[in-house]
Amino acid sequence: MLSEETQQGPFFLEELGRKNPGALYRYHQDWVELLARAAEAEAEAATPANRPA
């Protein structure tokens, strides 16, 4: 999976660039991991073994 995000303006430069280097990467990584867990849980719930009889 490839995802790219860009931010512009003084807020992003100051807050995410200088005060919290790497923050945008961490937020993005957290989001991707949450998506993966949600997809895995949905896939597991959809398996025939997990459906009510």
Backbone as XML, in Angstrom:
<?xml version="1.0"?>
<chain id="A" units="angstrom">
  <residue number="1" name="MET">
    <atom name="N" x="0.846" y="-1.170" z="0.000"/>
    <atom name="CA" x="0.000" y="0.000" z="0.000"/>
    <atom name="C" x="0.893" y="1.234" z="0.000"/>
  </residue>
  <residue number="2" name="LEU">
    <atom name="N" x="0.531" y="2.183" z="-0.813"/>
    <atom name="CA" x="1.269" y="3.430" z="-0.869"/>
    <atom name="C" x="0.298" y="4.561" z="-0.623"/>
  </residue>
  <residue number="3" name="SER">
    <atom name="N" x="0.626" y="5.411" z="0.307"/>
    <atom name="CA" x="-0.209" y="6.554" z="0.632"/>
    <atom name="C" x="0.694" y="7.757" z="0.818"/>
  </residue>
  <residue number="4" name="GLU">
    <atom name="N" x="0.240" y="8.890" z="0.353"/>
    <atom name="CA" x="1.035" y="10.094" z="0.481"/>
    <atom name="C" x="0.153" y="11.216" z="0.988"/>
  </residue>
  <residue number="5" name="GLU">
    <atom name="N" x="0.683" y="12.020" z="1.887"/>
    <atom name="CA" x="-0.064" y="13.141" z="2.428"/>
    <atom name="C" x="0.855" y="14.349" z="2.463"/>
  </residue>
  <residue number="6" name="THR">
    <atom name="N" x="0.320" y="15.484" z="2.111"/>
    <atom name="CA" x="1.089" y="16.716" z="2.175"/>
    <atom name="C" x="0.297" y="17.759" z="2.941"/>
  </residue>
  <residue number="7" name="GLN">
    <atom name="N" x="0.986" y="18.612" z="3.613"/>
    <atom name="CA" x="0.373" y="19.707" z="4.359"/>
    <atom name="C" x="1.111" y="20.978" z="4.003"/>
  </residue>
  <residue number="8" name="GLN">
    <atom name="N" x="0.369" y="22.078" z="3.987"/>
    <atom name="CA" x="0.981" y="23.351" z="3.666"/>
    <atom name="C" x="0.580" y="24.384" z="4.714"/>
  </residue>
  <residue number="9" name="GLY">
    <atom name="N" x="1.381" y="25.396" z="4.829"/>
    <atom name="CA" x="1.050" y="26.511" z="5.699"/>
    <atom name="C" x="1.896" y="26.535" z="6.948"/>
  </residue>
  <residue number="10" name="PRO">
    <atom name="N" x="1.883" y="27.687" z="7.617"/>
    <atom name="CA" x="2.740" y="27.867" z="8.789"/>
    <atom name="C" x="2.395" y="26.954" z="9.958"/>
  </residue>
  <residue number="11" name="PHE">
    <atom name="N" x="1.111" y="26.638" z="10.164"/>
    <atom name="CA" x="0.747" y="25.760" z="11.275"/>
    <atom name="C" x="1.426" y="24.408" z="11.130"/>
  </residue>
  <residue number="12" name="PHE">
    <atom name="N" x="1.293" y="23.807" z="9.963"/>
    <atom name="CA" x="1.863" y="22.478" z="9.761"/>
    <atom name="C" x="3.382" y="22.507" z="9.805"/>
  </residue>
  <residue number="13" name="LEU">
    <atom name="N" x="3.952" y="23.543" z="9.260"/>
    <atom name="CA" x="5.407" y="23.657" z="9.290"/>
    <atom name="C" x="5.899" y="23.761" z="10.733"/>
  </residue>
  <residue number="14" name="GLU">
    <atom name="N" x="5.258" y="24.598" z="11.517"/>
    <atom name="CA" x="5.699" y="24.815" z="12.902"/>
    <atom name="C" x="5.327" y="23.637" z="13.810"/>
  </residue>
  <residue number="15" name="GLU">
    <atom name="N" x="4.049" y="23.274" z="13.829"/>
    <atom name="CA" x="3.567" y="22.250" z="14.767"/>
    <atom name="C" x="4.046" y="20.846" z="14.419"/>
  </residue>
  <residue number="16" name="LEU">
    <atom name="N" x="3.954" y="20.483" z="13.168"/>
    <atom name="CA" x="4.326" y="19.120" z="12.798"/>
    <atom name="C" x="5.753" y="19.020" z="12.302"/>
  </residue>
  <residue number="17" name="GLY">
    <atom name="N" x="6.297" y="20.097" z="11.838"/>
    <atom name="CA" x="7.656" y="20.062" z="11.308"/>
    <atom name="C" x="8.711" y="20.300" z="12.361"/>
  </residue>
  <residue number="18" name="ARG">
    <atom name="N" x="8.573" y="21.394" z="13.073"/>
    <atom name="CA" x="9.625" y="21.781" z="14.026"/>
    <atom name="C" x="9.370" y="21.275" z="15.440"/>
  </residue>
  <residue number="19" name="LYS">
    <atom name="N" x="8.149" y="21.423" z="15.931"/>
    <atom name="CA" x="7.863" y="21.047" z="17.325"/>
    <atom name="C" x="7.704" y="19.548" z="17.513"/>
  </residue>
  <residue number="20" name="ASN">
    <atom name="N" x="7.186" y="18.859" z="16.503"/>
    <atom name="CA" x="6.920" y="17.419" z="16.615"/>
    <atom name="C" x="7.412" y="16.677" z="15.377"/>
  </residue>
  <residue number="21" name="PRO">
    <atom name="N" x="8.711" y="16.644" z="15.175"/>
    <atom name="CA" x="9.197" y="15.955" z="13.977"/>
    <atom name="C" x="8.763" y="14.485" z="13.978"/>
  </residue>
  <residue number="22" name="GLY">
    <atom name="N" x="8.288" y="14.036" z="12.844"/>
    <atom name="CA" x="7.833" y="12.654" z="12.729"/>
    <atom name="C" x="6.392" y="12.431" z="13.133"/>
  </residue>
  <residue number="23" name="ALA">
    <atom name="N" x="5.701" y="13.464" z="13.618"/>
    <atom name="CA" x="4.330" y="13.293" z="14.101"/>
    <atom name="C" x="3.386" y="12.878" z="12.979"/>
  </residue>
  <residue number="24" name="LEU">
    <atom name="N" x="3.502" y="13.500" z="11.826"/>
    <atom name="CA" x="2.607" y="13.165" z="10.729"/>
    <atom name="C" x="2.794" y="11.704" z="10.323"/>
  </residue>
  <residue number="25" name="TYR">
    <atom name="N" x="4.030" y="11.254" z="10.274"/>
    <atom name="CA" x="4.286" y="9.846" z="9.961"/>
    <atom name="C" x="3.635" y="8.937" z="11.007"/>
  </residue>
  <residue number="26" name="ARG">
    <atom name="N" x="3.793" y="9.268" z="12.295"/>
    <atom name="CA" x="3.208" y="8.435" z="13.360"/>
    <atom name="C" x="1.687" y="8.404" z="13.269"/>
  </residue>
  <residue number="27" name="TYR">
    <atom name="N" x="1.055" y="9.564" z="13.035"/>
    <atom name="CA" x="-0.403" y="9.609" z="12.910"/>
    <atom name="C" x="-0.856" y="8.767" z="11.727"/>
  </residue>
  <residue number="28" name="HIS">
    <atom name="N" x="-0.151" y="8.866" z="10.626"/>
    <atom name="CA" x="-0.501" y="8.092" z="9.441"/>
    <atom name="C" x="-0.326" y="6.602" z="9.705"/>
  </residue>
  <residue number="29" name="GLN">
    <atom name="N" x="0.761" y="6.226" z="10.358"/>
    <atom name="CA" x="1.011" y="4.815" z="10.666"/>
    <atom name="C" x="-0.072" y="4.262" z="11.589"/>
  </residue>
  <residue number="30" name="ASP">
    <atom name="N" x="-0.472" y="5.031" z="12.593"/>
    <atom name="CA" x="-1.558" y="4.607" z="13.485"/>
    <atom name="C" x="-2.842" y="4.367" z="12.696"/>
  </residue>
  <residue number="31" name="TRP">
    <atom name="N" x="-3.149" y="5.281" z="11.774"/>
    <atom name="CA" x="-4.353" y="5.169" z="10.969"/>
    <atom name="C" x="-4.315" y="3.904" z="10.118"/>
  </residue>
  <residue number="32" name="VAL">
    <atom name="N" x="-3.177" y="3.624" z="9.478"/>
    <atom name="CA" x="-3.051" y="2.432" z="8.640"/>
    <atom name="C" x="-3.202" y="1.164" z="9.479"/>
  </residue>
  <residue number="33" name="GLU">
    <atom name="N" x="-2.621" y="1.142" z="10.660"/>
    <atom name="CA" x="-2.729" y="-0.033" z="11.533"/>
    <atom name="C" x="-4.166" y="-0.242" z="12.009"/>
  </residue>
  <residue number="34" name="LEU">
    <atom name="N" x="-4.873" y="0.840" z="12.312"/>
    <atom name="CA" x="-6.289" y="0.725" z="12.699"/>
    <atom name="C" x="-7.130" y="0.178" z="11.546"/>
  </residue>
  <residue number="35" name="LEU">
    <atom name="N" x="-6.861" y="0.644" z="10.333"/>
    <atom name="CA" x="-7.572" y="0.124" z="9.170"/>
    <atom name="C" x="-7.315" y="-1.367" z="9.005"/>
  </residue>
  <residue number="36" name="ALA">
    <atom name="N" x="-6.085" y="-1.787" z="9.170"/>
    <atom name="CA" x="-5.739" y="-3.202" z="9.026"/>
    <atom name="C" x="-6.463" y="-4.043" z="10.073"/>
  </residue>
  <residue number="37" name="ARG">
    <atom name="N" x="-6.474" y="-3.590" z="11.324"/>
    <atom name="CA" x="-7.172" y="-4.345" z="12.379"/>
    <atom name="C" x="-8.665" y="-4.437" z="12.100"/>
  </residue>
  <residue number="38" name="ALA">
    <atom name="N" x="-9.259" y="-3.342" z="11.625"/>
    <atom name="CA" x="-10.691" y="-3.356" z="11.314"/>
    <atom name="C" x="-10.982" y="-4.330" z="10.173"/>
  </residue>
  <residue number="39" name="ALA">
    <atom name="N" x="-10.142" y="-4.325" z="9.158"/>
    <atom name="CA" x="-10.337" y="-5.239" z="8.029"/>
    <atom name="C" x="-10.171" y="-6.689" z="8.467"/>
  </residue>
  <residue number="40" name="GLU">
    <atom name="N" x="-9.196" y="-6.958" z="9.295"/>
    <atom name="CA" x="-8.973" y="-8.319" z="9.783"/>
    <atom name="C" x="-10.157" y="-8.795" z="10.623"/>
  </residue>
  <residue number="41" name="ALA">
    <atom name="N" x="-10.684" y="-7.936" z="11.478"/>
    <atom name="CA" x="-11.823" y="-8.307" z="12.317"/>
    <atom name="C" x="-13.060" y="-8.576" z="11.455"/>
  </residue>
  <residue number="42" name="GLU">
    <atom name="N" x="-13.265" y="-7.769" z="10.436"/>
    <atom name="CA" x="-14.404" y="-7.965" z="9.547"/>
    <atom name="C" x="-14.263" y="-9.264" z="8.763"/>
  </residue>
  <residue number="43" name="ALA">
    <atom name="N" x="-13.064" y="-9.547" z="8.295"/>
    <atom name="CA" x="-12.829" y="-10.780" z="7.546"/>
    <atom name="C" x="-13.036" y="-12.001" z="8.432"/>
  </residue>
  <residue number="44" name="GLU">
    <atom name="N" x="-12.571" y="-11.922" z="9.667"/>
    <atom name="CA" x="-12.743" y="-13.046" z="10.590"/>
    <atom name="C" x="-14.211" y="-13.276" z="10.910"/>
  </residue>
  <residue number="45" name="ALA">
    <atom name="N" x="-14.959" y="-12.194" z="11.092"/>
    <atom name="CA" x="-16.380" y="-12.327" z="11.399"/>
    <atom name="C" x="-17.162" y="-12.899" z="10.230"/>
  </residue>
  <residue number="46" name="ALA">
    <atom name="N" x="-16.645" y="-12.747" z="9.025"/>
    <atom name="CA" x="-17.335" y="-13.222" z="7.830"/>
    <atom name="C" x="-17.018" y="-14.668" z="7.485"/>
  </residue>
  <residue number="47" name="THR">
    <atom name="N" x="-16.103" y="-15.306" z="8.195"/>
    <atom name="CA" x="-15.765" y="-16.700" z="7.882"/>
    <atom name="C" x="-16.915" y="-17.610" z="8.311"/>
  </residue>
  <residue number="48" name="PRO">
    <atom name="N" x="-17.142" y="-18.688" z="7.564"/>
    <atom name="CA" x="-18.252" y="-19.595" z="7.890"/>
    <atom name="C" x="-18.191" y="-20.139" z="9.322"/>
  </residue>
  <residue number="49" name="ALA">
    <atom name="N" x="-17.028" y="-20.369" z="9.858"/>
    <atom name="CA" x="-16.901" y="-20.924" z="11.214"/>
    <atom name="C" x="-17.409" y="-19.948" z="12.268"/>
  </residue>
  <residue number="50" name="ASN">
    <atom name="N" x="-17.446" y="-18.678" z="11.958"/>
    <atom name="CA" x="-17.854" y="-17.672" z="12.943"/>
    <atom name="C" x="-19.297" y="-17.218" z="12.768"/>
  </residue>
  <residue number="51" name="ARG">
    <atom name="N" x="-19.998" y="-17.783" z="11.798"/>
    <atom name="CA" x="-21.401" y="-17.397" z="11.591"/>
    <atom name="C" x="-22.305" y="-18.250" z="12.480"/>
  </residue>
  <residue number="52" name="PRO">
    <atom name="N" x="-23.359" y="-17.631" z="13.013"/>
    <atom name="CA" x="-24.283" y="-18.417" z="13.855"/>
    <atom name="C" x="-24.974" y="-19.512" z="13.038"/>
  </residue>
  <residue number="53" name="ALA">
    <atom name="N" x="-25.264" y="-20.636" z="13.677"/>
    <atom name="CA" x="-25.897" y="-21.764" z="12.984"/>
    <atom name="C" x="-27.384" y="-21.564" z="12.856"/>
  </residue>
</chain>
